[in-house]
Amino acid sequence: MRTRHIIISVFGGLVAIGLVMFLWYVRSSASEAASRRVVSEQTVSRDAGTFRILFGGDMMFDRWIREMTAKKGNGFVFNGVRTEILAHDMTVANLEGPITNAVSTSIGSEIGSSENYHFTFDPRWATTLATEKIGPVNLGNNHISNQGTPGIAETKQYLSQAGVTFFGDPTSDDRISIRTISDTKIAFVNYDAFAYKGKEKAFADITKARGEADIVILYAHWGLEYLPVQDDIRTLAHSFIEAGCDAIIGSHPHIVQETETYNDKTIYYSLGNFIFDQYGDENTKNGLLVSMTVDMTTKNLSFRDIPIIMNQDGSTWIKGRDGRK
């Protein structure tokens, strides 16, 4: 009799545990489905006759970000900016490294070591970028070749399979991305200061894009890290504007740099970090998103600054929202 009671008790316990696990699964699945519906169903709200493009700085998905997203999911890092992203017709940012199947050597590495700056992003990030409505992404930077030419090929393959467009491919002569929104053609051109003949390629691409698009945006990866704008970068920016750019968006210094108007064109020298794990300094954990509004009739551009902050849990938030300072 006692043995039978023990068996019944054990069986009852297993049933209870199974019920709890089932309820947790149903709740989790419903939550994820709701999250996907929010992303897929939200519509862009804008004034008649205009559309908006959001620009962000450097996105790095290795190192500490890899550790955090392994626990919380990739989409977690965008929780604090998703509403702003979905309020725009398009979001453009810099993919600061390749998407490959390679094993990460930067995760858990010592700060300052060579491994600490050698990136690879999990292939699931391509799908995450598509889900979060981010793209086109810039590939012209000093980390995209961290896994060599094969790594760049993998990156393009994963992005293409996920439906994420890109520009600035350092391995191809086809470096421009032209997107059409409401019959307006916008060309995205890259200047990579670390690429072979980067300036020559950028000027050639600006000229080509000018003949094919209504608006030409140069996304530049340039300058010195953690320092103000240098005179040579300012001179180069002016030359790019004179060559036909309608606006310049900069990245690489990991800090927000100044904004300038030259020949009635806007230059953001650096937006700083967008998704990154540099939390030790106020300048690197604070970044900038830029909202660009395009008048579809006049093709005039206007800009709005959106300060952001990176939290040590890996997520990025709009400053001033949800109590973020």
N, C-alpha and C positions, 0 to 999 in steps of 0.2 A: 504493500500500500504506500509506504513512504517513498519507494522508488518511483511509483507511478506519479505521485505528487511532484517529485523533483522534475520528472520528464515534462509534466504539464507546465510547471513553472518556467522551465527553460524554453519550451515551445512558445509560451505566451510572451516571454521576453523577446524572443527572436521576431515574433509577429509585430510587437510594438516598435522594435528597432527598424524593421522593414517599413512600417507605416510612416515613421518619422522621416526616413530617407526618401520615401516616395513623395511625401508632401514637400520636402525640401527641393526635390528635383522639379516638381510641378511649378513651385513658386519661382525657382531660378529660371526655368525655361520661359515662364510667363514674363518675367522681368526683362530677359534678354530680347524676347519678341517685341515687347513694348518699346524697348530702346531702339530696335531696328525700325519699328513703325514711325517713331518720332523723326529719325533721320530721313526715312524715305518719303514721308508724307508732308513734311513741313515745306511750305512754299515761300518764295522770295517776295518780300513786300518792298515796293519801290515807287517812286514818283513816276508818273506817266512820262514817257519820252527819255528815260534814263535807265542805265543799269550800273551795277556796282561790282567791283573786283576787290578782293581782300588780299593783301600781301603780308607774308610773314618771313622771318629770318631763317636761321639755321635749325634744321631738325636732325637730331642725333638719337638713334634708337639702340645704342649698344651700352656697355658699361653699366652704370647704376640704373639707367632707364630699362635695360634688359631685365635686371633683377626685379624691379618693381612691377613691370608688366607681366612677368612670369607668374606673379601672385595675383594681380588685379585685372589682367587683360589689357590688350593694346589700347582699346578705346578710352581707357581710364585717363590717359594723359591729356585728352582733348575735352574732358568733362567741363572745364571752366571756360572754354572758348567756343564750344560747339554751337551755341545759340548765335554767336556772331558769325561764324562760318556759314551757317544755314541762312542767314539774313542776306547773303551775297550770292551773286550769280556764279562766281568762280573764286577759288582760293589758290594762290600761287606762293610757293615757298621753296627753300633750298634743301635738297636731300643730301645731307652732309655725310655721305658714305654709301657703299654698295649694298644691295639686297642679294644675299647669296646663302648657300647651304654650308658655308665654311663655319668651323667652330670658332667661337669668340675667344680672342686672347686678351681683350681689354677688360672683360668682366673680372672684377676682383684684383686687377693689376695695380701695381704701385703707381701713385701719382708721379708723373715726371718720367716714367720709364717709356721705352719705345712702344711696348705693348699697349700702353694706356691710350695711345693716339692711333691705333691700328684697328679700324672698324669693320664690322660686318653686321648687317641687319637681317633678322629672321625673315624668311620669305613671306610669312603671314602679314608683314607690314604693307605689302602691295595691296592686299585685299582691304586692310584697315584704311589706307589712304583713299581707296575707292569708296568705301562705306562712309567715311567722314567727309566726302565731297571735296577732297583736296587734289588739285591738279589743274594745269600742268605743273610739274616739279622741275627745278633746275638741277642738271647733272654736272654743270661745269664748275667744279670746285677742287680743292686740294686733297680731298679724302675719297673721291669717287673711285680712284684707282688703287685703293688700299688692298684689294684682292686681285690686282693686275687686270689686264685686258679681258681675261675670261670672266672676272667679276663684274665688269661693266656690261658684258654681254648677258650675263645672268640677270642683272638688274633690269635691263631693257626687256628681257623676256618676261620676267615676273610682272613688271609694270604693264606691259602690253596685254598680258593674259587677264589682268585685273581691270583693264580698261582705263588706266591712268596714263595720260599723255605726259610728255617730257620734252625738254629742249636743252641745248648746251652739250650734246653728246660729244665728248672729246675724241671719239674714235670714228666719227663720220663727218662727211661734208654736209649732211642734212641736219643742221643744228637749230633750225628755226621752227617754232610751233606757231601756226596761225589758227586762231579760233574765231568763230563767227557767233556773235550774240546780236540778235535783233537786226540782222543785215549789216552789222558793223564788224569789220575784220580787224582783229587785234593781233599783232605779231609780237612774240616774245623772243628776244635775242639775248644771248649770254656773252659776257666778257669774263673770261677766266684768266686772272693774272698769273696763274701757275701753269698754264698750258703753253705748248710750243707755238710760237707766233700768235699768241692770244690776241694782241692788239690788231694785227692784220686781219685775223679771222672776224673779229668783232666789227671792224669798220666795213668789211666786205658784206657781212650779214645785215648790217644796218642799211646799206645801200640796196641790197636785194629786197629786204623787207619793206623798205619805203616805197618800192614800186609795186608791191603786192597787197599792202594792207592800209587801212585808214589810220590806224594808230600803231606806233612802234614803241614798245617798252623794253628797255635794256635792264636785265638783271645782272648786276656786276658782283663778282667775287674777288675782292681786292683789298688793298690797304694793309696796315700793320695792326696786329692784334693788341687790344687793350689800350690803344693810343688814339689821340685825336686825328682828324683828317690831315694828311700831309699835303704839301703844296703840289707835288707831282700828281697826286690823285685828283686834286681839284682841277688842275690844268687838263688832265685827261678827260675828266667828266665834261668840261666845257667843250672839248673837241668832239666828244660823242654827241652832245646836243647839237652842235653845229653840223654834224654829219647827218642829222635827221631824226634823232630820238625825241619822242614827245615827253618822256619821263625816264628817270633812272632810279632803280631800287638797288641798294647795296647790301652786301653781307660779308662775313668773314672776321671782322674785328672782335666779334663776341660782345660788343658793347653798342649802345645806341649813340650814334654820332649826329652831327648837325644836319639840318635841312637847309637847302639853298634854292633860290630861284635865279635862273640864268636864262636870259633871252625869253622870259615868260614861261620857261619850262621848269618843272620841279625835280630836284635831286635829293634823294634820301641816301646819304653816304653809307649808313649802316643801320639796319633795324635791330642789330644785336641777335640774341638767341630767341628761338621760338619754343622748341622742345629740346632741352639740354640739362646737363647735371652739374653745372658750375654754380653751386650755391654759396660758395665761400665769400663772395664779394657782391655788394649791392649793384654794381655796374653790370655784372654778368648774369645775375639772377633776375634783373629787370630788363625787359625787352619792349618791342614796339610792333604792333600790327598797324597797317595803313589801309584805310578804306578809300578806294578811288571811285568816284562817280563820273560816269561818261554821259554827256549829253548826246543823244543819238542823232540829233539834227546838226548841231554845230561842231560836234566831236571835241568840244571843250572838256577839260579834265579838272576836277576839284578833289581835294584830299582832306581826310580827317584822321587824326592820330588816335590810336587806341592803346594805351599803356597796358602791359601785361607783366605778370610776375610768375616765376617758376618756383614751385614748392618742392621741398625735399622728398616728398612722397612720389615725385616724378610727374605730377600734373602741372599744367599751366592754366592760369586764371586771368581774367580781366581784372585789372586793379580797380578797387572801389566797388566791386560787385561781390555779393555774398560775404561781406565783411572783410574782403581782402584789401590790404593797404599797400 
